[in-house]
Amino acid sequence: MDTLSYKTVSANEATANKEWVVIDAENEVLGRLASKVAKLLRGKYKPNYTPHVDCGDNVVIINAEKVRLTGNKMTDRQFFSYTGHPGGQRIKSPADLMAKHPERLIEKAVKGMLPKNRLGRKLYTNLYVYVGGEHKHEAQQPKKLDLNTIK
């Protein structure tokens, strides 16, 4: 009697092959960039994807200040935060964020597309966003990735 050898392979921390990837955000639309980066962080493009394990890549994004928003979103969209004090509601537009901290706009967009649990917080630590074309991860030999090649 023959037994079938079709076993579902489930990745874990030891068997996950994590890579380093560099993405240039110049002239990329923010939402489209963020959704593809979230999938890369999650590992959904890999054949050994496992939903409950961090098997995604480490993603480095450069030129964060050159990302685009379509339409009037740069001025009309609003981000809310609350200090915890009475009257402490703060409202910022993407234009305000771009002026002070352009990397936070991408970080905020990607974080919103990750799971809202322990795994999502762990995956978020694999994202590195930099203003300008330089980054400090040369030692990891990251490979350059064009977002238009992935679906």
Buried (B, 14 or more C-beta within 10 A) or exposed (E): EEEEEEEEEEBEEEEBEBBBBBBBBEEBBBBEBBBBBBBBBBBEEBEBBBEEBBBBBBBBBBBBBBBBBEEEBBEEEEBEEEEEEEEEEEEBBBBBBBEEBBBBBBBBBBBEBBBEEEBBEBBBEBBBBBBEEEBEEEEBEBEEBEBEEEE
